[in-house]
Amino acid sequence: MSKQFEHLLAMAELPNVTIQVRPVAITGGIEGSSFTFLRFSEVELPDMVFMENLHARYYVSGRRSVEAFKAAMDRLCFESTTPEESVDFLEALIREL
């Protein structure tokens, strides 16, 4: 498992990657759900959300739906450790293994 944490640390150094750890003690919100918020550098391309499960893949592009996912993402980021704290957390996990 330390190799996975080391990979996350390497990815955290990339300019287009942000890693934040959400404490297990925080409940509520979107447990059991995962999604990828897609934001494009081309202004003419709207933000989208990508979700998948065992049976299907979904792209969400409706403005109101995307705004709801954006609010969920903002809440997750607020509740999570900062990127710097997350790197410290992963480094501590690696030392413990």
SEFIZA-3560 file (N, C-alpha, C; in Angstrom, 3 decimals):
REM SEFIZA-3560
<numar><xx>0.818</xx><yy>-1.195</yy><zz>0.000</zz><atom>N</atom></numar>
<numar><xx>0.000</xx><yy>0.000</yy><zz>0.000</zz><atom>CA</atom></numar>
<numar><xx>0.863</xx><yy>1.260</yy><zz>0.000</zz><atom>C</atom></numar>
<numar><xx>2.062</xx><yy>1.170</yy><zz>0.529</zz><atom>N</atom></numar>
<numar><xx>2.914</xx><yy>2.363</yy><zz>0.543</zz><atom>CA</atom></numar>
<numar><xx>3.220</xx><yy>2.841</yy><zz>-0.866</zz><atom>C</atom></numar>
<numar><xx>3.290</xx><yy>1.922</yy><zz>-1.836</zz><atom>N</atom></numar>
<numar><xx>3.533</xx><yy>2.320</yy><zz>-3.230</zz><atom>CA</atom></numar>
<numar><xx>2.386</xx><yy>3.198</yy><zz>-3.750</zz><atom>C</atom></numar>
<numar><xx>1.167</xx><yy>2.890</yy><zz>-3.344</zz><atom>N</atom></numar>
<numar><xx>0.029</xx><yy>3.710</yy><zz>-3.760</zz><atom>CA</atom></numar>
<numar><xx>0.124</xx><yy>5.111</yy><zz>-3.160</zz><atom>C</atom></numar>
<numar><xx>0.487</xx><yy>5.187</yy><zz>-1.892</zz><atom>N</atom></numar>
<numar><xx>0.650</xx><yy>6.491</yy><zz>-1.245</zz><atom>CA</atom></numar>
<numar><xx>1.792</xx><yy>7.274</yy><zz>-1.879</zz><atom>C</atom></numar>
<numar><xx>2.881</xx><yy>6.573</yy><zz>-2.203</zz><atom>N</atom></numar>
<numar><xx>4.012</xx><yy>7.234</yy><zz>-2.867</zz><atom>CA</atom></numar>
<numar><xx>3.593</xx><yy>7.770</yy><zz>-4.240</zz><atom>C</atom></numar>
<numar><xx>2.770</xx><yy>7.004</yy><zz>-4.942</zz><atom>N</atom></numar>
<numar><xx>2.268</xx><yy>7.473</yy><zz>-6.240</zz><atom>CA</atom></numar>
<numar><xx>1.413</xx><yy>8.730</yy><zz>-6.065</zz><atom>C</atom></numar>
<numar><xx>0.560</xx><yy>8.738</yy><zz>-5.052</zz><atom>N</atom></numar>
<numar><xx>-0.249</xx><yy>9.934</yy><zz>-4.786</zz><atom>CA</atom></numar>
<numar><xx>0.643</xx><yy>11.138</yy><zz>-4.503</zz><atom>C</atom></numar>
<numar><xx>1.698</xx><yy>10.931</yy><zz>-3.733</zz><atom>N</atom></numar>
<numar><xx>2.629</xx><yy>12.032</yy><zz>-3.448</zz><atom>CA</atom></numar>
<numar><xx>3.284</xx><yy>12.544</yy><zz>-4.729</zz><atom>C</atom></numar>
<numar><xx>3.660</xx><yy>11.634</yy><zz>-5.614</zz><atom>N</atom></numar>
<numar><xx>4.267</xx><yy>12.046</yy><zz>-6.885</zz><atom>CA</atom></numar>
<numar><xx>3.254</xx><yy>12.832</yy><zz>-7.719</zz><atom>C</atom></numar>
<numar><xx>2.014</xx><yy>12.384</yy><zz>-7.748</zz><atom>N</atom></numar>
<numar><xx>0.974</xx><yy>13.081</yy><zz>-8.512</zz><atom>CA</atom></numar>
<numar><xx>0.678</xx><yy>14.458</yy><zz>-7.916</zz><atom>C</atom></numar>
<numar><xx>0.782</xx><yy>14.581</yy><zz>-6.596</zz><atom>N</atom></numar>
<numar><xx>0.510</xx><yy>15.862</yy><zz>-5.933</zz><atom>CA</atom></numar>
<numar><xx>1.492</xx><yy>16.947</yy><zz>-6.360</zz><atom>C</atom></numar>
<numar><xx>2.632</xx><yy>16.558</yy><zz>-6.911</zz><atom>N</atom></numar>
<numar><xx>3.622</xx><yy>17.533</yy><zz>-7.374</zz><atom>CA</atom></numar>
<numar><xx>3.264</xx><yy>18.126</yy><zz>-8.740</zz><atom>C</atom></numar>
<numar><xx>2.345</xx><yy>17.503</yy><zz>-9.440</zz><atom>N</atom></numar>
<numar><xx>1.961</xx><yy>18.004</yy><zz>-10.761</zz><atom>CA</atom></numar>
<numar><xx>1.136</xx><yy>19.279</yy><zz>-10.623</zz><atom>C</atom></numar>
<numar><xx>1.325</xx><yy>20.222</yy><zz>-11.529</zz><atom>N</atom></numar>
<numar><xx>0.612</xx><yy>21.496</yy><zz>-11.407</zz><atom>CA</atom></numar>
<numar><xx>-0.893</xx><yy>21.399</yy><zz>-11.628</zz><atom>C</atom></numar>
<numar><xx>-1.341</xx><yy>20.351</yy><zz>-12.307</zz><atom>N</atom></numar>
<numar><xx>-2.769</xx><yy>20.221</yy><zz>-12.606</zz><atom>CA</atom></numar>
<numar><xx>-3.479</xx><yy>19.208</yy><zz>-11.704</zz><atom>C</atom></numar>
<numar><xx>-2.832</xx><yy>18.807</yy><zz>-10.608</zz><atom>N</atom></numar>
<numar><xx>-3.407</xx><yy>17.824</yy><zz>-9.694</zz><atom>CA</atom></numar>
<numar><xx>-3.455</xx><yy>18.400</yy><zz>-8.291</zz><atom>C</atom></numar>
<numar><xx>-4.606</xx><yy>18.266</yy><zz>-7.652</zz><atom>N</atom></numar>
<numar><xx>-4.763</xx><yy>18.663</yy><zz>-6.255</zz><atom>CA</atom></numar>
<numar><xx>-5.254</xx><yy>17.451</yy><zz>-5.487</zz><atom>C</atom></numar>
<numar><xx>-4.550</xx><yy>17.097</yy><zz>-4.426</zz><atom>N</atom></numar>
<numar><xx>-4.953</xx><yy>15.972</yy><zz>-3.584</zz><atom>CA</atom></numar>
<numar><xx>-5.302</xx><yy>16.506</yy><zz>-2.212</zz><atom>C</atom></numar>
<numar><xx>-6.508</xx><yy>16.166</yy><zz>-1.767</zz><atom>N</atom></numar>
<numar><xx>-6.958</xx><yy>16.536</yy><zz>-0.431</zz><atom>CA</atom></numar>
<numar><xx>-7.563</xx><yy>15.309</yy><zz>0.220</zz><atom>C</atom></numar>
<numar><xx>-7.290</xx><yy>15.132</yy><zz>1.502</zz><atom>N</atom></numar>
<numar><xx>-7.798</xx><yy>13.987</yy><zz>2.251</zz><atom>CA</atom></numar>
<numar><xx>-8.990</xx><yy>14.436</yy><zz>3.079</zz><atom>C</atom></numar>
<numar><xx>-10.057</xx><yy>13.679</yy><zz>2.973</zz><atom>N</atom></numar>
<numar><xx>-11.268</xx><yy>13.994</yy><zz>3.749</zz><atom>CA</atom></numar>
<numar><xx>-11.273</xx><yy>13.096</yy><zz>4.982</zz><atom>C</atom></numar>
<numar><xx>-11.279</xx><yy>13.683</yy><zz>6.174</zz><atom>N</atom></numar>
<numar><xx>-11.271</xx><yy>12.875</yy><zz>7.396</zz><atom>CA</atom></numar>
<numar><xx>-12.466</xx><yy>11.935</yy><zz>7.468</zz><atom>C</atom></numar>
<numar><xx>-12.231</xx><yy>10.725</yy><zz>7.946</zz><atom>N</atom></numar>
<numar><xx>-13.282</xx><yy>9.721</yy><zz>8.062</zz><atom>CA</atom></numar>
<numar><xx>-14.369</xx><yy>10.178</yy><zz>9.031</zz><atom>C</atom></numar>
<numar><xx>-14.003</xx><yy>10.972</yy><zz>10.022</zz><atom>N</atom></numar>
<numar><xx>-14.959</xx><yy>11.402</yy><zz>11.046</zz><atom>CA</atom></numar>
<numar><xx>-16.058</xx><yy>12.304</yy><zz>10.496</zz><atom>C</atom></numar>
<numar><xx>-15.839</xx><yy>12.903</yy><zz>9.336</zz><atom>N</atom></numar>
<numar><xx>-16.849</xx><yy>13.789</yy><zz>8.753</zz><atom>CA</atom></numar>
<numar><xx>-17.879</xx><yy>12.932</yy><zz>8.028</zz><atom>C</atom></numar>
<numar><xx>-19.133</xx><yy>13.109</yy><zz>8.382</zz><atom>N</atom></numar>
<numar><xx>-20.197</xx><yy>12.348</yy><zz>7.738</zz><atom>CA</atom></numar>
<numar><xx>-21.169</xx><yy>13.303</yy><zz>7.064</zz><atom>C</atom></numar>
<numar><xx>-22.055</xx><yy>12.736</yy><zz>6.284</zz><atom>N</atom></numar>
<numar><xx>-23.012</xx><yy>13.560</yy><zz>5.567</zz><atom>CA</atom></numar>
<numar><xx>-22.489</xx><yy>13.895</yy><zz>4.190</zz><atom>C</atom></numar>
<numar><xx>-23.385</xx><yy>14.299</yy><zz>3.359</zz><atom>N</atom></numar>
<numar><xx>-22.953</xx><yy>14.692</yy><zz>2.026</zz><atom>CA</atom></numar>
<numar><xx>-23.198</xx><yy>13.617</yy><zz>1.008</zz><atom>C</atom></numar>
<numar><xx>-22.132</xx><yy>13.118</yy><zz>0.395</zz><atom>N</atom></numar>
<numar><xx>-22.308</xx><yy>12.248</yy><zz>-0.762</zz><atom>CA</atom></numar>
<numar><xx>-21.668</xx><yy>10.878</yy><zz>-0.564</zz><atom>C</atom></numar>
<numar><xx>-21.744</xx><yy>10.316</yy><zz>0.625</zz><atom>N</atom></numar>
<numar><xx>-21.180</xx><yy>9.000</yy><zz>0.858</zz><atom>CA</atom></numar>
<numar><xx>-21.734</xx><yy>8.009</yy><zz>-0.151</zz><atom>C</atom></numar>
<numar><xx>-20.875</xx><yy>7.112</yy><zz>-0.589</zz><atom>N</atom></numar>
<numar><xx>-21.304</xx><yy>6.103</yy><zz>-1.547</zz><atom>CA</atom></numar>
<numar><xx>-21.353</xx><yy>6.603</yy><zz>-2.977</zz><atom>C</atom></numar>
<numar><xx>-21.039</xx><yy>7.852</yy><zz>-3.199</zz><atom>N</atom></numar>
<numar><xx>-21.042</xx><yy>8.414</yy><zz>-4.540</zz><atom>CA</atom></numar>
<numar><xx>-19.642</xx><yy>8.876</yy><zz>-4.900</zz><atom>C</atom></numar>
<numar><xx>-19.325</xx><yy>8.751</yy><zz>-6.138</zz><atom>N</atom></numar>
<numar><xx>-18.074</xx><yy>9.329</yy><zz>-6.619</zz><atom>CA</atom></numar>
<numar><xx>-18.364</xx><yy>9.992</yy><zz>-7.959</zz><atom>C</atom></numar>
<numar><xx>-17.636</xx><yy>11.042</yy><zz>-8.219</zz><atom>N</atom></numar>
<numar><xx>-17.812</xx><yy>11.747</yy><zz>-9.478</zz><atom>CA</atom></numar>
<numar><xx>-16.531</xx><yy>12.480</yy><zz>-9.810</zz><atom>C</atom></numar>
<numar><xx>-16.395</xx><yy>12.785</yy><zz>-11.066</zz><atom>N</atom></numar>
<numar><xx>-15.262</xx><yy>13.562</yy><zz>-11.546</zz><atom>CA</atom></numar>
<numar><xx>-15.814</xx><yy>14.849</yy><zz>-12.142</zz><atom>C</atom></numar>
<numar><xx>-15.351</xx><yy>15.961</yy><zz>-11.636</zz><atom>N</atom></numar>
<numar><xx>-15.779</xx><yy>17.266</yy><zz>-12.130</zz><atom>CA</atom></numar>
<numar><xx>-14.830</xx><yy>17.651</yy><zz>-13.252</zz><atom>C</atom></numar>
<numar><xx>-15.352</xx><yy>17.840</yy><zz>-14.438</zz><atom>N</atom></numar>
<numar><xx>-14.532</xx><yy>18.144</yy><zz>-15.614</zz><atom>CA</atom></numar>
<numar><xx>-14.644</xx><yy>19.626</yy><zz>-15.963</zz><atom>C</atom></numar>
<numar><xx>-13.523</xx><yy>20.295</yy><zz>-15.908</zz><atom>N</atom></numar>
<numar><xx>-13.460</xx><yy>21.712</yy><zz>-16.282</zz><atom>CA</atom></numar>
<numar><xx>-12.416</xx><yy>21.829</yy><zz>-17.383</zz><atom>C</atom></numar>
<numar><xx>-12.805</xx><yy>22.460</yy><zz>-18.470</zz><atom>N</atom></numar>
<numar><xx>-11.948</xx><yy>22.537</yy><zz>-19.646</zz><atom>CA</atom></numar>
<numar><xx>-11.349</xx><yy>23.928</yy><zz>-19.794</zz><atom>C</atom></numar>
<numar><xx>-10.156</xx><yy>23.979</yy><zz>-20.370</zz><atom>N</atom></numar>
<numar><xx>-9.500</xx><yy>25.273</yy><zz>-20.558</zz><atom>CA</atom></numar>
<numar><xx>-10.143</xx><yy>26.074</yy><zz>-21.690</zz><atom>C</atom></numar>
<numar><xx>-10.804</xx><yy>25.387</yy><zz>-22.614</zz><atom>N</atom></numar>
<numar><xx>-11.485</xx><yy>26.071</yy><zz>-23.703</zz><atom>CA</atom></numar>
<numar><xx>-12.776</xx><yy>26.684</yy><zz>-23.169</zz><atom>C</atom></numar>
<numar><xx>-12.912</xx><yy>27.982</yy><zz>-23.280</zz><atom>N</atom></numar>
<numar><xx>-14.055</xx><yy>28.703</yy><zz>-22.717</zz><atom>CA</atom></numar>
<numar><xx>-15.383</xx><yy>28.212</yy><zz>-23.294</zz><atom>C</atom></numar>
<numar><xx>-15.377</xx><yy>27.815</yy><zz>-24.552</zz><atom>N</atom></numar>
<numar><xx>-16.632</xx><yy>27.401</yy><zz>-25.191</zz><atom>CA</atom></numar>
<numar><xx>-17.133</xx><yy>26.029</yy><zz>-24.719</zz><atom>C</atom></numar>
<numar><xx>-16.289</xx><yy>25.271</yy><zz>-24.027</zz><atom>N</atom></numar>
<numar><xx>-16.709</xx><yy>23.968</yy><zz>-23.511</zz><atom>CA</atom></numar>
<numar><xx>-17.232</xx><yy>24.121</yy><zz>-22.084</zz><atom>C</atom></numar>
<numar><xx>-18.470</xx><yy>23.734</yy><zz>-21.843</zz><atom>N</atom></numar>
<numar><xx>-19.029</xx><yy>23.888</yy><zz>-20.495</zz><atom>CA</atom></numar>
<numar><xx>-18.484</xx><yy>22.825</yy><zz>-19.536</zz><atom>C</atom></numar>
<numar><xx>-18.539</xx><yy>23.138</yy><zz>-18.249</zz><atom>N</atom></numar>
<numar><xx>-18.170</xx><yy>22.163</yy><zz>-17.236</zz><atom>CA</atom></numar>
<numar><xx>-19.109</xx><yy>20.973</yy><zz>-17.340</zz><atom>C</atom></numar>
<numar><xx>-18.590</xx><yy>19.796</yy><zz>-16.981</zz><atom>N</atom></numar>
<numar><xx>-19.384</xx><yy>18.574</yy><zz>-16.989</zz><atom>CA</atom></numar>
<numar><xx>-19.025</xx><yy>17.740</yy><zz>-15.777</zz><atom>C</atom></numar>
<numar><xx>-19.851</xx><yy>16.755</yy><zz>-15.498</zz><atom>N</atom></numar>
<numar><xx>-19.594</xx><yy>15.806</yy><zz>-14.430</zz><atom>CA</atom></numar>
<numar><xx>-19.634</xx><yy>14.411</yy><zz>-15.035</zz><atom>C</atom></numar>
<numar><xx>-18.671</xx><yy>13.582</yy><zz>-14.648</zz><atom>N</atom></numar>
<numar><xx>-18.633</xx><yy>12.199</yy><zz>-15.096</zz><atom>CA</atom></numar>
<numar><xx>-18.830</xx><yy>11.297</yy><zz>-13.891</zz><atom>C</atom></numar>
<numar><xx>-19.743</xx><yy>10.322</yy><zz>-14.033</zz><atom>N</atom></numar>
<numar><xx>-19.990</xx><yy>9.343</yy><zz>-12.980</zz><atom>CA</atom></numar>
<numar><xx>-20.048</xx><yy>7.964</yy><zz>-13.623</zz><atom>C</atom></numar>
<numar><xx>-19.636</xx><yy>6.968</yy><zz>-12.858</zz><atom>N</atom></numar>
<numar><xx>-19.790</xx><yy>5.604</yy><zz>-13.343</zz><atom>CA</atom></numar>
<numar><xx>-20.074</xx><yy>4.678</yy><zz>-12.177</zz><atom>C</atom></numar>
<numar><xx>-20.736</xx><yy>3.593</yy><zz>-12.493</zz><atom>N</atom></numar>
<numar><xx>-20.969</xx><yy>2.554</yy><zz>-11.509</zz><atom>CA</atom></numar>
<numar><xx>-20.801</xx><yy>1.213</yy><zz>-12.209</zz><atom>C</atom></numar>
<numar><xx>-21.223</xx><yy>0.155</yy><zz>-11.564</zz><atom>N</atom></numar>
<numar><xx>-21.033</xx><yy>-1.180</yy><zz>-12.103</zz><atom>CA</atom></numar>
<numar><xx>-21.742</xx><yy>-1.376</yy><zz>-13.445</zz><atom>C</atom></numar>
<numar><xx>-22.818</xx><yy>-0.674</yy><zz>-13.669</zz><atom>N</atom></numar>
<numar><xx>-23.647</xx><yy>-0.914</yy><zz>-14.835</zz><atom>CA</atom></numar>
<numar><xx>-23.580</xx><yy>0.145</yy><zz>-15.933</zz><atom>C</atom></numar>
<numar><xx>-23.135</xx><yy>1.329</yy><zz>-15.612</zz><atom>N</atom></numar>
<numar><xx>-23.216</xx><yy>2.391</yy><zz>-16.615</zz><atom>CA</atom></numar>
<numar><xx>-22.240</xx><yy>3.529</yy><zz>-16.315</zz><atom>C</atom></numar>
<numar><xx>-22.070</xx><yy>4.359</yy><zz>-17.325</zz><atom>N</atom></numar>
<numar><xx>-21.299</xx><yy>5.604</yy><zz>-17.201</zz><atom>CA</atom></numar>
<numar><xx>-22.235</xx><yy>6.746</yy><zz>-17.567</zz><atom>C</atom></numar>
<numar><xx>-22.069</xx><yy>7.866</yy><zz>-16.874</zz><atom>N</atom></numar>
<numar><xx>-22.953</xx><yy>9.003</yy><zz>-17.097</zz><atom>CA</atom></numar>
<numar><xx>-22.138</xx><yy>10.277</yy><zz>-17.257</zz><atom>C</atom></numar>
<numar><xx>-22.556</xx><yy>11.112</yy><zz>-18.177</zz><atom>N</atom></numar>
<numar><xx>-22.044</xx><yy>12.474</yy><zz>-18.278</zz><atom>CA</atom></numar>
<numar><xx>-23.205</xx><yy>13.401</yy><zz>-17.946</zz><atom>C</atom></numar>
<numar><xx>-22.983</xx><yy>14.277</yy><zz>-16.998</zz><atom>N</atom></numar>
<numar><xx>-24.002</xx><yy>15.241</yy><zz>-16.595</zz><atom>CA</atom></numar>
<numar><xx>-23.560</xx><yy>16.595</yy><zz>-17.136</zz><atom>C</atom></numar>
<numar><xx>-24.427</xx><yy>17.224</yy><zz>-17.914</zz><atom>N</atom></numar>
<numar><xx>-24.038</xx><yy>18.503</yy><zz>-18.516</zz><atom>CA</atom></numar>
<numar><xx>-25.068</xx><yy>19.603</yy><zz>-18.296</zz><atom>C</atom></numar>
<numar><xx>-26.226</xx><yy>19.286</yy><zz>-17.760</zz><atom>N</atom></numar>
<numar><xx>-27.222</xx><yy>20.321</yy><zz>-17.496</zz><atom>CA</atom></numar>
<numar><xx>-26.697</xx><yy>21.331</yy><zz>-16.482</zz><atom>C</atom></numar>
<numar><xx>-26.876</xx><yy>22.600</yy><zz>-16.775</zz><atom>N</atom></numar>
<numar><xx>-26.302</xx><yy>23.667</yy><zz>-15.944</zz><atom>CA</atom></numar>
<numar><xx>-26.662</xx><yy>23.528</yy><zz>-14.470</zz><atom>C</atom></numar>
<numar><xx>-27.928</xx><yy>23.303</yy><zz>-14.153</zz><atom>N</atom></numar>
<numar><xx>-28.359</xx><yy>23.212</yy><zz>-12.752</zz><atom>CA</atom></numar>
<numar><xx>-27.759</xx><yy>21.992</yy><zz>-12.066</zz><atom>C</atom></numar>
<numar><xx>-27.694</xx><yy>20.884</yy><zz>-12.778</zz><atom>N</atom></numar>
<numar><xx>-27.108</xx><yy>19.672</yy><zz>-12.210</zz><atom>CA</atom></numar>
<numar><xx>-25.618</xx><yy>19.854</yy><zz>-11.964</zz><atom>C</atom></numar>
<numar><xx>-24.928</xx><yy>20.440</yy><zz>-12.937</zz><atom>N</atom></numar>
<numar><xx>-23.489</xx><yy>20.678</yy><zz>-12.781</zz><atom>CA</atom></numar>
<numar><xx>-23.237</xx><yy>21.625</yy><zz>-11.608</zz><atom>C</atom></numar>
<numar><xx>-24.081</xx><yy>22.639</yy><zz>-11.445</zz><atom>N</atom></numar>
<numar><xx>-23.934</xx><yy>23.560</yy><zz>-10.307</zz><atom>CA</atom></numar>
<numar><xx>-24.104</xx><yy>22.835</yy><zz>-8.980</zz><atom>C</atom></numar>
<numar><xx>-25.013</xx><yy>21.859</yy><zz>-8.918</zz><atom>N</atom></numar>
<numar><xx>-25.192</xx><yy>21.079</yy><zz>-7.682</zz><atom>CA</atom></numar>
<numar><xx>-23.937</xx><yy>20.260</yy><zz>-7.378</zz><atom>C</atom></numar>
<numar><xx>-23.336</xx><yy>19.678</yy><zz>-8.401</zz><atom>N</atom></numar>
<numar><xx>-22.098</xx><yy>18.931</yy><zz>-8.198</zz><atom>CA</atom></numar>
<numar><xx>-20.950</xx><yy>19.860</yy><zz>-7.817</zz><atom>C</atom></numar>
<numar><xx>-20.931</xx><yy>21.048</yy><zz>-8.389</zz><atom>N</atom></numar>
<numar><xx>-19.901</xx><yy>22.036</yy><zz>-8.041</zz><atom>CA</atom></numar>
<numar><xx>-20.023</xx><yy>22.408</yy><zz>-6.564</zz><atom>C</atom></numar>
<numar><xx>-21.248</xx><yy>22.593</yy><zz>-6.085</zz><atom>N</atom></numar>
<numar><xx>-21.463</xx><yy>22.897</yy><zz>-4.662</zz><atom>CA</atom></numar>
<numar><xx>-20.996</xx><yy>21.729</yy><zz>-3.788</zz><atom>C</atom></numar>
<numar><xx>-21.261</xx><yy>20.500</yy><zz>-4.227</zz><atom>N</atom></numar>
<numar><xx>-20.794</xx><yy>19.327</yy><zz>-3.479</zz><atom>CA</atom></numar>
<numar><xx>-19.274</xx><yy>19.271</yy><zz>-3.461</zz><atom>C</atom></numar>
<numar><xx>-18.653</xx><yy>19.566</yy><zz>-4.591</zz><atom>N</atom></numar>
<numar><xx>-17.188</xx><yy>19.572</yy><zz>-4.664</zz><atom>CA</atom></numar>
<numar><xx>-16.604</xx><yy>20.654</yy><zz>-3.761</zz><atom>C</atom></numar>
<numar><xx>-17.207</xx><yy>21.827</yy><zz>-3.768</zz><atom>N</atom></numar>
<numar><xx>-16.741</xx><yy>22.909</yy><zz>-2.891</zz><atom>CA</atom></numar>
<numar><xx>-16.829</xx><yy>22.496</yy><zz>-1.428</zz><atom>C</atom></numar>
<numar><xx>-17.939</xx><yy>21.827</yy><zz>-1.058</zz><atom>N</atom></numar>
<numar><xx>-18.115</xx><yy>21.377</yy><zz>0.318</zz><atom>CA</atom></numar>
<numar><xx>-17.054</xx><yy>20.327</yy><zz>0.687</zz><atom>C</atom></numar>
<numar><xx>-16.789</xx><yy>19.400</yy><zz>-0.229</zz><atom>N</atom></numar>
<numar><xx>-15.760</xx><yy>18.389</yy><zz>0.016</zz><atom>CA</atom></numar>
<numar><xx>-14.392</xx><yy>19.036</yy><zz>0.223</zz><atom>C</atom></numar>
<numar><xx>-14.060</xx><yy>20.005</yy><zz>-0.601</zz><atom>N</atom></numar>
<numar><xx>-12.769</xx><yy>20.685</yy><zz>-0.483</zz><atom>CA</atom></numar>
<numar><xx>-12.666</xx><yy>21.445</yy><zz>0.841</zz><atom>C</atom></numar>
<numar><xx>-13.759</xx><yy>22.074</yy><zz>1.243</zz><atom>N</atom></numar>
<numar><xx>-13.770</xx><yy>22.830</yy><zz>2.498</zz><atom>CA</atom></numar>
<numar><xx>-13.592</xx><yy>21.900</yy><zz>3.699</zz><atom>C</atom></numar>
<numar><xx>-14.224</xx><yy>20.726</yy><zz>3.658</zz><atom>N</atom></numar>
<numar><xx>-14.175</xx><yy>19.788</yy><zz>4.779</zz><atom>CA</atom></numar>
<numar><xx>-12.871</xx><yy>18.990</yy><zz>4.831</zz><atom>C</atom></numar>
<numar><xx>-12.129</xx><yy>18.977</yy><zz>3.747</zz><atom>N</atom></numar>
<numar><xx>-10.922</xx><yy>18.173</yy><zz>3.655</zz><atom>CA</atom></numar>
<numar><xx>-9.698</xx><yy>18.950</yy><zz>4.123</zz><atom>C</atom></numar>
<numar><xx>-8.622</xx><yy>18.211</yy><zz>4.331</zz><atom>N</atom></numar>
<numar><xx>-7.366</xx><yy>18.863</yy><zz>4.683</zz><atom>CA</atom></numar>
<numar><xx>-6.865</xx><yy>19.658</yy><zz>3.481</zz><atom>C</atom></numar>
<numar><xx>-6.019</xx><yy>20.631</yy><zz>3.730</zz><atom>N</atom></numar>
<numar><xx>-5.434</xx><yy>21.391</yy><zz>2.628</zz><atom>CA</atom></numar>
<numar><xx>-4.513</xx><yy>20.469</yy><zz>1.828</zz><atom>C</atom></numar>
<numar><xx>-4.165</xx><yy>20.856</yy><zz>0.606</zz><atom>N</atom></numar>
<numar><xx>-3.216</xx><yy>20.031</yy><zz>-0.151</zz><atom>CA</atom></numar>
<numar><xx>-1.899</xx><yy>19.808</yy><zz>0.601</zz><atom>C</atom></numar>
<numar><xx>-1.403</xx><yy>20.815</yy><zz>1.283</zz><atom>N</atom></numar>
<numar><xx>-0.164</xx><yy>20.673</yy><zz>2.035</zz><atom>CA</atom></numar>
<numar><xx>-0.337</xx><yy>19.702</yy><zz>3.206</zz><atom>C</atom></numar>
<numar><xx>-1.438</xx><yy>19.843</yy><zz>3.936</zz><atom>N</atom></numar>
<numar><xx>-1.717</xx><yy>18.931</yy><zz>5.052</zz><atom>CA</atom></numar>
<numar><xx>-1.918</xx><yy>17.502</yy><zz>4.551</zz><atom>C</atom></numar>
<numar><xx>-2.499</xx><yy>17.366</yy><zz>3.375</zz><atom>N</atom></numar>
<numar><xx>-2.723</xx><yy>16.045</yy><zz>2.803</zz><atom>CA</atom></numar>
<numar><xx>-1.403</xx><yy>15.363</yy><zz>2.462</zz><atom>C</atom></numar>
<numar><xx>-0.449</xx><yy>16.124</yy><zz>1.930</zz><atom>N</atom></numar>
<numar><xx>0.879</xx><yy>15.571</yy><zz>1.652</zz><atom>CA</atom></numar>
<numar><xx>1.532</xx><yy>15.127</yy><zz>2.960</zz><atom>C</atom></numar>
<numar><xx>1.451</xx><yy>15.949</yy><zz>3.995</zz><atom>N</atom></numar>
<numar><xx>2.004</xx><yy>15.575</yy><zz>5.307</zz><atom>CA</atom></numar>
<numar><xx>1.351</xx><yy>14.300</yy><zz>5.822</zz><atom>C</atom></numar>
<numar><xx>0.032</xx><yy>14.193</yy><zz>5.659</zz><atom>N</atom></numar>
<numar><xx>-0.710</xx><yy>13.020</yy><zz>6.113</zz><atom>CA</atom></numar>
<numar><xx>-0.234</xx><yy>11.764</yy><zz>5.385</zz><atom>C</atom></numar>
<numar><xx>-0.089</xx><yy>11.851</yy><zz>4.064</zz><atom>N</atom></numar>
<numar><xx>0.374</xx><yy>10.696</yy><zz>3.285</zz><atom>CA</atom></numar>
<numar><xx>1.795</xx><yy>10.311</yy><zz>3.643</zz><atom>C</atom></numar>
<numar><xx>2.650</xx><yy>11.298</yy><zz>3.855</zz><atom>N</atom></numar>
<numar><xx>4.024</xx><yy>11.000</yy><zz>4.268</zz><atom>CA</atom></numar>
<numar><xx>4.048</xx><yy>10.296</yy><zz>5.622</zz><atom>C</atom></numar>
<numar><xx>3.201</xx><yy>10.707</yy><zz>6.542</zz><atom>N</atom></numar>
<numar><xx>3.122</xx><yy>10.058</yy><zz>7.854</zz><atom>CA</atom></numar>
<numar><xx>2.613</xx><yy>8.619</yy><zz>7.712</zz><atom>C</atom></numar>
<numar><xx>1.634</xx><yy>8.406</yy><zz>6.843</zz><atom>N</atom></numar>
<numar><xx>1.158</xx><yy>7.043</yy><zz>6.616</zz><atom>CA</atom></numar>
<numar><xx>2.255</xx><yy>6.139</yy><zz>6.090</zz><atom>C</atom></numar>
<numar><xx>3.053</xx><yy>6.651</yy><zz>5.159</zz><atom>N</atom></numar>
<numar><xx>4.141</xx><yy>5.869</yy><zz>4.598</zz><atom>CA</atom></numar>
<numar><xx>5.144</xx><yy>5.494</yy><zz>5.684</zz><atom>C</atom></numar>
<numar><xx>5.461</xx><yy>6.445</yy><zz>6.578</zz><atom>N</atom></numar>
<numar><xx>6.405</xx><yy>6.168</yy><zz>7.669</zz><atom>CA</atom></numar>
<numar><xx>5.867</xx><yy>5.088</yy><zz>8.608</zz><atom>C</atom></numar>
<numar><xx>4.555</xx><yy>5.051</yy><zz>8.791</zz><atom>N</atom></numar>
<numar><xx>3.949</xx><yy>4.077</yy><zz>9.693</zz><atom>CA</atom></numar>
<numar><xx>3.904</xx><yy>2.676</yy><zz>9.117</zz><atom>C</atom></numar>
<numar><xx>3.960</xx><yy>2.556</yy><zz>7.802</zz><atom>N</atom></numar>
<numar><xx>3.859</xx><yy>1.220</yy><zz>7.175</zz><atom>CA</atom></numar>
<numar><xx>5.142</xx><yy>0.452</yy><zz>7.246</zz><atom>C</atom></numar>
//
